[in-house]
Amino acid sequence: MNTTAELPLHRRQRLHLADRTLRHSRRHHPRGHRVSQKTLRDNARRYRRPGVSIKTLVEIANTMDARQRTAEALKRADLATRMAFPLGTPERHGMPRCHCCRKVHATRRRYWSCIIHHHRGEGSDGAVRLSVANTVLEHFRPCLSEEYSSWDNAWRGSALTHELLGYGLDQEVAVVRAERRFRLYRKGWLNRHTTCFLVGFNEVTGQPFRHPVSSRIFRDEPEFDNVRAAQKWMWQITDEQLDSGCRQGDVFLAPVKRPRGEPIPEAVLGGSHRIRGREVCRDTKGRIFALDPRLAHLKRQHAPVRLKGWFRVCLAREEAAWNFAVRIGD
């Protein structure tokens, strides 16, 4: 005959124990990151009670952790929306049509206010947070892989989603995080593969490009510009150089003082960017410098660049990416 201690605990009690396990496990983990499974199991042993197993507590805690990270993702999408459409910013390159009235508003502020007013009337907070961010993602849809979600009754399968991290209105580029979640076994763990990249369109041909960047440089603060952070990481330059330099595809000309190096007639970077000038030299670290540079693209996919002064020719570096977020374009 089963005793009271051997009977399974009530669902509310199990949720309470799992919540205590998750809160104790998240103390030493960064915000928004998945909690370590080893830490969950160790804390589940601490809070376990008769009638409930450690595995059950860990499964419930994982579900609660996924819901909390989803809520944080919605909050990040709201921050990304505010960065993408700052209030009062004048229109420069054409406003997308509004979801509510299908009009093209004159300013971002009118566009944002119209969406909030419309969705507040319906009482859909999720739509308020994601509508504008989804509009930006829809604009860059040719640069992204096709999203999908395929799961069976045992929750085996995979899904691919995209999240907007930042949007540069003046350059028409955006920083996007692609995330693939998959589960191989019925009682296996949910795995996650993520890659961040800079996306945009070629200014001459209009072809989409996608450039993987490091995911450790981004922040969720609304005043932090993730697009500038990605570009500074790509070319390893400062804010002053980014403001006063010039870009041609994945090559950037950063202003510098007169360098020391071995003179060379010309240089070709990335197999398609040819640099010439009054003086061209290469230092001991292999960096290329040019005085009054003339930068031309051999495939004629970018406009030629002519500048005055000394510049360092920077070729963009890229991060290793998963197969759903590999580099495309020049």
KEKE-3310 file (N, C-alpha, C; in steps of 0.2 Angstrom, whole numbers, plus 5000, padded with zeros to 4 digits):
npx = (5004:5003:5011:5008:5020:5025:5016:5014:5018:5008:5004:5005:5014:5025:5028:5032:5043:5052:5053:5060:5072:5076:5077:5088:5098:5100:5107:5121:5122:5123:5111:5098:5104:5105:5102:5114:5114:5120:5121:5107:5103:5111:5105:5092:5093:5095:5083:5074:5059:5051:5042:5044:5054:5072:5074:5061:5060:5070:5066:5054:5059:5067:5057:5051:5062:5064:5052:5054:5066:5060:5051:5061:5067:5056:5056:5069:5067:5058:5067:5075:5066:5064:5077:5078:5068:5069:5061:5055:5064:5068:5062:5071:5075:5064:5049:5042:5026:5012:5006:4993:4985:4990:4997:5010:5019:5026:5036:5046:5040:5027:5023:5027:5018:5006:5005:5006:4994:4984:4986:4985:4971:4966:4971:4983:4998:5009:5010:5012:5025:5032:5029:5035:5048:5047:5044:5055:5063:5057:5059:5073:5072:5077:5090:5091:5090:5077:5064:5058:5048:5047:5040:5037:5025:5032:5040:5052:5063:5066:5069:5070:5073:5073:5080:5080:5093:5098:5097:5103:5098:5104:5113:5106:5107:5107:5108:5107:5101:5102:5094:5094:5085:5084:5079:5084:5081:5067:5067:5078:5089:5085:5093:5104:5109:5117:5120:5126:5125:5128:5118:5112:5110:5118:5124:5125:5121:5111:5110:5108:5118:5127:5135:5144:5147:5155:5146:5148:5149:5138:5125:5110:5106:5097:5103:5114:5123:5121:5124:5135:5144:5146:5152:5164:5170:5172:5181:5191:5193:5192:5179:5181:5188:5178:5168:5175:5180:5179:5169:5169:5161:5166:5178:5187:5192:5202:5207:5224:5239:5255:5263:5275:5283:5286:5288:5276:5269:5255:5240:5229:5215:5205:5203:5196:5196:5205:5219:5226:5237:5246:5256:5259:5261:5267:5267:5277:5268:5260:5249:5241:5244:5240:5243:5233:5222:5215:5202:5196:5184:5186:5176:5166:5156:5154:5155:5169:5181:5189:5201:5209:5224:5232:5228:5223:5220:5207:5202:5187:5185:5178:5166:5166:5152:5136:5128:5116:5118:5128:5141:5136:5136:5147)
npy = (4994:5011:5025:5041:5049:5043:5046:5056:5073:5088:5097:5111:5112:5105:5114:5125:5120:5118:5131:5137:5130:5135:5149:5149:5143:5153:5163:5164:5166:5174:5186:5181:5170:5152:5142:5132:5114:5105:5113:5115:5101:5099:5109:5104:5092:5098:5104:5094:5084:5071:5060:5066:5067:5070:5072:5076:5088:5095:5095:5103:5115:5118:5121:5132:5141:5142:5149:5161:5166:5168:5179:5189:5190:5196:5208:5212:5214:5224:5234:5234:5238:5252:5257:5255:5263:5278:5291:5305:5305:5310:5305:5297:5287:5282:5276:5261:5253:5256:5244:5246:5257:5256:5267:5278:5285:5301:5303:5293:5294:5296:5284:5275:5279:5277:5263:5259:5265:5258:5244:5244:5246:5234:5227:5219:5216:5209:5211:5224:5225:5218:5221:5232:5228:5216:5222:5228:5216:5210:5218:5215:5202:5195:5193:5183:5167:5154:5154:5141:5128:5113:5099:5084:5073:5069:5080:5080:5087:5103:5121:5137:5153:5172:5186:5204:5214:5227:5242:5251:5266:5276:5269:5259:5245:5231:5222:5205:5191:5174:5159:5142:5129:5113:5096:5080:5067:5059:5061:5070:5084:5101:5108:5122:5133:5147:5162:5178:5191:5204:5212:5218:5227:5228:5243:5246:5235:5230:5218:5206:5205:5196:5195:5187:5190:5193:5187:5192:5205:5213:5222:5224:5237:5251:5263:5259:5256:5243:5241:5250:5244:5231:5235:5241:5230:5222:5229:5232:5245:5262:5273:5286:5284:5277:5286:5296:5289:5279:5267:5253:5240:5226:5232:5245:5261:5268:5283:5288:5292:5297:5282:5269:5259:5246:5251:5248:5245:5243:5236:5221:5217:5205:5198:5206:5220:5233:5243:5259:5273:5289:5285:5269:5257:5243:5237:5229:5221:5217:5225:5237:5253:5269:5284:5297:5288:5277:5268:5254:5242:5227:5219:5228:5230:5239:5257:5267:5274:5289:5297:5310:5311:5301:5284:5268:5253:5242:5226:5217:5206:5190:5180:5163:5153:5145:5133:5139:5152:5157:5166:5178:5186:5200)
npz = (5000:4996:5004:5010:5007:4996:4986:4971:4971:4971:4956:4957:4968:4963:4953:4961:4967:4956:4952:4962:4961:4948:4950:4959:4951:4941:4947:4945:4931:4915:4910:4900:4895:4892:4906:4914:4912:4922:4933:4935:4938:4950:4959:4959:4966:4978:4981:4980:4984:4993:4982:4970:4956:4952:4938:4934:4940:4933:4920:4921:4925:4914:4905:4911:4910:4897:4894:4901:4894:4882:4885:4888:4876:4868:4875:4871:4858:4858:4862:4851:4842:4846:4844:4830:4825:4830:4839:4831:4820:4804:4788:4776:4766:4761:4767:4774:4771:4782:4794:4799:4793:4780:4774:4769:4780:4785:4794:4806:4819:4817:4811:4821:4831:4825:4824:4838:4843:4835:4839:4852:4853:4850:4860:4860:4865:4862:4848:4847:4851:4842:4829:4822:4822:4815:4802:4798:4797:4787:4776:4774:4770:4759:4762:4772:4778:4774:4785:4796:4805:4812:4820:4828:4836:4848:4850:4843:4831:4822:4821:4814:4817:4817:4824:4827:4830:4828:4818:4805:4799:4791:4783:4778:4783:4794:4809:4813:4822:4819:4824:4827:4833:4839:4842:4845:4851:4860:4874:4875:4876:4872:4859:4853:4840:4836:4826:4822:4811:4799:4788:4772:4756:4740:4734:4721:4712:4719:4725:4738:4754:4766:4781:4793:4810:4826:4841:4853:4855:4856:4864:4875:4878:4875:4870:4865:4850:4839:4826:4823:4832:4826:4814:4818:4824:4813:4805:4814:4820:4826:4834:4829:4817:4810:4808:4800:4789:4774:4765:4754:4749:4757:4761:4770:4771:4782:4790:4794:4802:4794:4789:4792:4780:4767:4751:4738:4722:4719:4727:4729:4737:4745:4733:4723:4726:4721:4725:4723:4722:4726:4734:4740:4753:4763:4779:4792:4798:4788:4784:4774:4767:4760:4751:4746:4741:4728:4725:4718:4711:4704:4699:4696:4705:4714:4717:4712:4723:4729:4738:4749:4757:4770:4772:4780:4773:4776:4777:4779:4793:4797:4806:4811:4805:4806:4794:4790:4790:4782:4774:4761:4745:4741)
capx = (5000:5007:5010:5007:5026:5026:5012:5017:5016:5003:5007:5007:5020:5031:5030:5035:5050:5055:5054:5065:5078:5078:5080:5094:5103:5101:5111:5128:5122:5121:5104:5096:5108:5102:5105:5118:5110:5123:5119:5100:5103:5113:5100:5086:5095:5094:5076:5069:5055:5049:5037:5045:5061:5076:5073:5055:5061:5074:5062:5049:5064:5069:5052:5050:5068:5063:5047:5057:5070:5056:5049:5066:5067:5051:5059:5074:5064:5055:5072:5078:5062:5065:5083:5077:5064:5069:5055:5057:5069:5065:5062:5077:5076:5057:5046:5038:5019:5010:5002:4987:4981:4993:4999:5017:5020:5031:5041:5045:5036:5020:5023:5027:5012:5000:5005:5004:4987:4980:4986:4982:4964:4965:4974:4988:5004:5015:5010:5015:5032:5036:5026:5040:5054:5046:5044:5062:5066:5053:5063:5079:5070:5081:5097:5090:5087:5070:5062:5054:5047:5045:5041:5033:5022:5037:5044:5058:5063:5070:5065:5074:5070:5078:5079:5083:5097:5100:5096:5106:5094:5107:5117:5102:5110:5104:5111:5101:5103:5098:5094:5091:5084:5083:5079:5086:5078:5061:5069:5084:5089:5084:5100:5103:5114:5116:5125:5125:5127:5126:5114:5111:5110:5123:5122:5125:5118:5105:5110:5109:5124:5126:5142:5144:5151:5155:5140:5150:5150:5132:5122:5103:5105:5094:5107:5120:5122:5124:5127:5142:5149:5148:5157:5170:5173:5174:5187:5195:5194:5189:5173:5183:5189:5172:5165:5179:5183:5175:5168:5168:5159:5169:5184:5186:5198:5202:5212:5229:5245:5260:5265:5282:5283:5290:5284:5273:5266:5248:5238:5223:5212:5199:5203:5192:5197:5212:5220:5232:5238:5253:5261:5256:5266:5265:5271:5279:5262:5256:5244:5242:5243:5240:5242:5228:5220:5210:5200:5192:5182:5187:5170:5162:5150:5154:5157:5176:5182:5195:5201:5215:5227:5234:5223:5224:5215:5205:5198:5183:5185:5171:5166:5163:5145:5133:5126:5110:5120:5135:5142:5134:5137:5154)
capy = (5000:5017:5030:5048:5052:5040:5048:5061:5079:5091:5100:5117:5111:5104:5121:5129:5118:5120:5139:5139:5127:5139:5155:5148:5141:5158:5168:5165:5165:5180:5187:5179:5164:5146:5139:5125:5108:5103:5117:5113:5095:5100:5112:5100:5088:5101:5106:5088:5082:5064:5060:5070:5065:5075:5073:5080:5095:5098:5096:5109:5121:5120:5124:5139:5145:5144:5155:5168:5169:5171:5186:5193:5191:5201:5214:5214:5216:5231:5239:5235:5243:5259:5259:5255:5269:5283:5295:5311:5304:5311:5300:5298:5282:5278:5273:5255:5255:5255:5238:5248:5261:5255:5273:5279:5291:5306:5302:5287:5295:5295:5277:5271:5281:5274:5256:5258:5266:5252:5238:5245:5246:5227:5223:5214:5219:5206:5214:5231:5224:5214:5223:5236:5224:5212:5225:5228:5209:5208:5222:5211:5195:5191:5192:5178:5160:5153:5151:5135:5125:5106:5095:5078:5073:5069:5086:5080:5091:5109:5127:5142:5160:5177:5192:5210:5217:5234:5244:5258:5269:5280:5265:5253:5239:5228:5216:5200:5185:5168:5154:5136:5125:5106:5090:5073:5062:5061:5064:5073:5091:5105:5111:5128:5135:5154:5166:5185:5194:5211:5211:5224:5227:5231:5250:5247:5230:5228:5211:5205:5202:5194:5195:5185:5194:5190:5189:5194:5213:5216:5224:5225:5243:5255:5268:5256:5255:5237:5241:5252:5239:5226:5237:5242:5223:5219:5232:5234:5253:5266:5277:5292:5282:5275:5292:5300:5284:5277:5260:5250:5233:5224:5235:5251:5266:5272:5288:5287:5296:5294:5276:5267:5252:5245:5254:5243:5248:5243:5230:5219:5214:5201:5196:5210:5227:5236:5250:5263:5280:5292:5280:5263:5253:5238:5237:5223:5217:5215:5230:5241:5260:5272:5291:5299:5281:5276:5261:5252:5236:5223:5216:5233:5230:5245:5263:5269:5279:5293:5301:5313:5309:5294:5279:5261:5249:5237:5221:5215:5199:5187:5175:5156:5153:5138:5132:5143:5159:5158:5173:5178:5192:5202)
capz = (5000:4995:5009:5008:5005:4990:4981:4968:4973:4967:4951:4960:4972:4958:4949:4966:4968:4950:4951:4967:4957:4942:4952:4962:4946:4937:4951:4942:4924:4912:4908:4893:4893:4895:4912:4913:4915:4927:4939:4937:4942:4957:4963:4959:4971:4984:4983:4979:4990:4991:4977:4964:4954:4949:4931:4933:4942:4928:4914:4922:4926:4908:4902:4913:4908:4890:4893:4903:4889:4877:4887:4887:4868:4867:4877:4867:4851:4859:4862:4844:4838:4847:4840:4823:4823:4835:4838:4828:4815:4798:4783:4771:4760:4759:4773:4772:4772:4789:4794:4801:4788:4773:4771:4770:4785:4783:4799:4810:4825:4815:4810:4827:4835:4822:4826:4845:4843:4832:4842:4859:4853:4850:4866:4858:4867:4858:4841:4848:4852:4836:4822:4818:4821:4809:4796:4796:4795:4781:4771:4773:4770:4754:4765:4777:4776:4775:4792:4796:4811:4810:4826:4828:4843:4853:4850:4839:4825:4822:4820:4812:4818:4816:4829:4825:4835:4827:4811:4803:4794:4786:4778:4776:4785:4800:4813:4814:4825:4817:4829:4825:4839:4837:4847:4841:4854:4863:4880:4874:4878:4866:4857:4850:4836:4834:4822:4821:4805:4796:4781:4768:4749:4737:4732:4714:4709:4723:4727:4746:4756:4773:4784:4800:4815:4833:4845:4860:4855:4856:4870:4874:4880:4869:4868:4861:4842:4838:4819:4823:4835:4821:4809:4821:4825:4806:4802:4819:4819:4832:4832:4825:4810:4807:4806:4795:4784:4768:4764:4748:4750:4764:4762:4773:4771:4789:4790:4799:4801:4789:4792:4789:4777:4761:4745:4733:4716:4720:4730:4728:4743:4744:4726:4719:4727:4719:4728:4720:4725:4725:4738:4743:4756:4767:4785:4794:4800:4782:4783:4768:4768:4754:4751:4741:4738:4722:4727:4712:4711:4698:4696:4695:4709:4719:4714:4714:4729:4728:4744:4750:4763:4771:4774:4780:4769:4780:4774:4784:4795:4798:4811:4809:4805:4804:4787:4789:4791:4779:4770:4754:4742:4740)
cpx = (5004:5005:5009:5014:5028:5022:5015:5014:5011:5007:5009:5013:5026:5033:5034:5043:5055:5057:5060:5072:5080:5081:5087:5100:5104:5105:5118:5128:5120:5114:5103:5099:5104:5106:5109:5114:5113:5121:5111:5100:5105:5108:5094:5087:5094:5087:5071:5066:5053:5042:5038:5053:5065:5075:5066:5056:5065:5070:5057:5053:5066:5064:5051:5056:5067:5057:5050:5062:5066:5053:5055:5068:5062:5053:5064:5072:5061:5061:5075:5073:5063:5072:5082:5073:5064:5064:5058:5062:5066:5066:5067:5076:5069:5055:5042:5030:5017:5006:4995:4983:4984:4995:5007:5018:5026:5037:5040:5041:5029:5018:5022:5020:5006:4999:5003:4996:4982:4980:4984:4974:4962:4967:4979:4995:5010:5015:5013:5023:5036:5034:5032:5046:5053:5045:5051:5065:5063:5057:5070:5078:5075:5088:5096:5088:5080:5068:5057:5053:5044:5046:5036:5029:5026:5041:5051:5057:5067:5066:5071:5071:5075:5075:5083:5087:5098:5098:5099:5102:5098:5111:5112:5105:5107:5108:5106:5105:5099:5099:5091:5091:5082:5083:5080:5082:5072:5062:5075:5083:5088:5091:5099:5109:5113:5121:5122:5128:5125:5124:5113:5110:5115:5120:5122:5120:5111:5105:5111:5116:5123:5133:5142:5149:5150:5149:5142:5151:5144:5129:5114:5101:5102:5098:5113:5119:5125:5127:5134:5147:5151:5153:5164:5174:5176:5181:5192:5198:5190:5182:5175:5185:5183:5168:5168:5181:5177:5174:5166:5167:5162:5176:5183:5192:5198:5208:5217:5234:5250:5263:5272:5281:5286:5285:5282:5269:5258:5246:5231:5220:5206:5198:5199:5193:5204:5213:5227:5232:5245:5258:5257:5262:5263:5270:5273:5273:5258:5250:5246:5240:5243:5239:5238:5225:5215:5208:5195:5190:5182:5181:5165:5155:5149:5157:5164:5176:5189:5195:5208:5218:5230:5229:5225:5218:5214:5201:5194:5184:5178:5172:5164:5156:5142:5130:5120:5112:5127:5135:5139:5135:5145:5156)
cpy = (5006:5022:5037:5051:5049:5042:5054:5068:5083:5095:5107:5117:5109:5110:5125:5127:5119:5127:5140:5136:5132:5145:5154:5146:5148:5164:5169:5164:5172:5180:5185:5173:5158:5144:5132:5119:5105:5107:5116:5106:5095:5103:5108:5095:5091:5103:5100:5086:5075:5064:5063:5068:5071:5077:5077:5087:5099:5100:5102:5115:5123:5123:5131:5143:5147:5150:5161:5171:5171:5178:5191:5195:5196:5208:5217:5217:5223:5236:5240:5239:5250:5261:5259:5261:5274:5288:5302:5311:5305:5306:5302:5294:5279:5274:5267:5257:5252:5248:5240:5251:5260:5261:5273:5286:5295:5305:5295:5288:5294:5287:5273:5273:5277:5266:5255:5259:5261:5246:5238:5244:5238:5223:5218:5217:5215:5209:5221:5230:5222:5217:5227:5232:5219:5215:5226:5221:5208:5212:5218:5204:5191:5190:5186:5172:5159:5150:5145:5132:5118:5102:5090:5078:5072:5075:5085:5084:5097:5115:5132:5149:5165:5183:5198:5213:5224:5235:5251:5261:5273:5275:5259:5246:5237:5223:5212:5194:5179:5163:5148:5131:5118:5101:5084:5067:5064:5064:5067:5080:5095:5109:5118:5130:5142:5157:5173:5187:5201:5209:5218:5222:5231:5238:5251:5241:5228:5221:5210:5203:5200:5192:5193:5189:5191:5192:5191:5202:5216:5217:5225:5232:5247:5260:5266:5254:5249:5237:5244:5247:5233:5228:5239:5235:5221:5222:5234:5241:5256:5270:5283:5290:5280:5281:5296:5295:5283:5270:5258:5243:5231:5227:5243:5255:5270:5277:5287:5292:5293:5288:5274:5260:5252:5247:5248:5247:5249:5236:5228:5215:5210:5198:5201:5218:5229:5243:5253:5269:5283:5288:5275:5259:5248:5238:5230:5218:5215:5220:5235:5248:5263:5280:5293:5293:5282:5269:5259:5244:5232:5221:5221:5233:5235:5251:5264:5274:5282:5297:5305:5312:5302:5290:5272:5257:5242:5232:5217:5208:5197:5181:5168:5156:5146:5139:5137:5150:5160:5164:5172:5185:5194:5203)
cpz = (5000:5001:5006:5005:4998:4984:4978:4970:4968:4962:4953:4964:4968:4955:4954:4967:4962:4949:4956:4964:4952:4945:4956:4957:4942:4941:4947:4935:4921:4910:4901:4891:4896:4901:4911:4916:4921:4934:4940:4941:4949:4961:4964:4965:4978:4986:4981:4985:4988:4987:4971:4962:4952:4942:4930:4934:4936:4922:4915:4922:4919:4904:4904:4911:4901:4889:4896:4898:4883:4878:4886:4880:4866:4869:4873:4860:4852:4859:4855:4840:4839:4844:4833:4821:4829:4834:4836:4822:4808:4793:4778:4765:4759:4765:4771:4774:4779:4788:4796:4795:4781:4770:4772:4774:4783:4788:4803:4816:4823:4814:4816:4831:4832:4824:4833:4846:4841:4836:4849:4859:4853:4856:4865:4859:4863:4851:4842:4848:4846:4830:4818:4817:4815:4802:4794:4794:4788:4775:4769:4772:4764:4756:4770:4774:4777:4782:4792:4804:4810:4816:4825:4835:4849:4854:4848:4833:4826:4820:4819:4813:4818:4821:4827:4831:4834:4820:4810:4797:4789:4781:4776:4777:4792:4803:4815:4817:4823:4822:4827:4832:4836:4843:4843:4844:4858:4870:4880:4876:4871:4865:4853:4846:4834:4830:4821:4815:4803:4789:4778:4760:4746:4734:4725:4710:4713:4726:4735:4748:4764:4776:4791:4804:4821:4837:4852:4861:4856:4863:4869:4877:4874:4866:4864:4854:4840:4831:4819:4827:4830:4816:4812:4822:4818:4804:4807:4819:4825:4829:4827:4818:4806:4804:4800:4789:4778:4767:4757:4749:4757:4765:4765:4773:4778:4789:4796:4798:4796:4792:4789:4786:4770:4755:4740:4728:4717:4725:4729:4734:4742:4737:4721:4720:4726:4722:4725:4723:4724:4729:4741:4746:4761:4773:4787:4796:4794:4781:4777:4769:4761:4755:4745:4737:4732:4723:4721:4713:4705:4695:4695:4698:4714:4715:4716:4719:4728:4735:4744:4757:4764:4774:4775:4777:4773:4777:4780:4786:4796:4803:4808:4810:4803:4797:4785:4789:4788:4775:4763:4752:4743:4748)
residu = (MET:ASN:THR:THR:ALA:GLU:LEU:PRO:LEU:HIS:ARG:ARG:GLN:ARG:LEU:HIS:LEU:ALA:ASP:ARG:THR:LEU:ARG:HIS:SER:ARG:ARG:HIS:HIS:PRO:ARG:GLY:HIS:ARG:VAL:SER:GLN:LYS:THR:LEU:ARG:ASP:ASN:ALA:ARG:ARG:TYR:ARG:ARG:PRO:GLY:VAL:SER:ILE:LYS:THR:LEU:VAL:GLU:ILE:ALA:ASN:THR:MET:ASP:ALA:ARG:GLN:ARG:THR:ALA:GLU:ALA:LEU:LYS:ARG:ALA:ASP:LEU:ALA:THR:ARG:MET:ALA:PHE:PRO:LEU:GLY:THR:PRO:GLU:ARG:HIS:GLY:MET:PRO:ARG:CYS:HIS:CYS:CYS:ARG:LYS:VAL:HIS:ALA:THR:ARG:ARG:ARG:TYR:TRP:SER:CYS:ILE:ILE:HIS:HIS:HIS:ARG:GLY:GLU:GLY:SER:ASP:GLY:ALA:VAL:ARG:LEU:SER:VAL:ALA:ASN:THR:VAL:LEU:GLU:HIS:PHE:ARG:PRO:CYS:LEU:SER:GLU:GLU:TYR:SER:SER:TRP:ASP:ASN:ALA:TRP:ARG:GLY:SER:ALA:LEU:THR:HIS:GLU:LEU:LEU:GLY:TYR:GLY:LEU:ASP:GLN:GLU:VAL:ALA:VAL:VAL:ARG:ALA:GLU:ARG:ARG:PHE:ARG:LEU:TYR:ARG:LYS:GLY:TRP:LEU:ASN:ARG:HIS:THR:THR:CYS:PHE:LEU:VAL:GLY:PHE:ASN:GLU:VAL:THR:GLY:GLN:PRO:PHE:ARG:HIS:PRO:VAL:SER:SER:ARG:ILE:PHE:ARG:ASP:GLU:PRO:GLU:PHE:ASP:ASN:VAL:ARG:ALA:ALA:GLN:LYS:TRP:MET:TRP:GLN:ILE:THR:ASP:GLU:GLN:LEU:ASP:SER:GLY:CYS:ARG:GLN:GLY:ASP:VAL:PHE:LEU:ALA:PRO:VAL:LYS:ARG:PRO:ARG:GLY:GLU:PRO:ILE:PRO:GLU:ALA:VAL:LEU:GLY:GLY:SER:HIS:ARG:ILE:ARG:GLY:ARG:GLU:VAL:CYS:ARG:ASP:THR:LYS:GLY:ARG:ILE:PHE:ALA:LEU:ASP:PRO:ARG:LEU:ALA:HIS:LEU:LYS:ARG:GLN:HIS:ALA:PRO:VAL:ARG:LEU:LYS:GLY:TRP:PHE:ARG:VAL:CYS:LEU:ALA:ARG:GLU:GLU:ALA:ALA:TRP:ASN:PHE:ALA:VAL:ARG:ILE:GLY:ASP)
# end
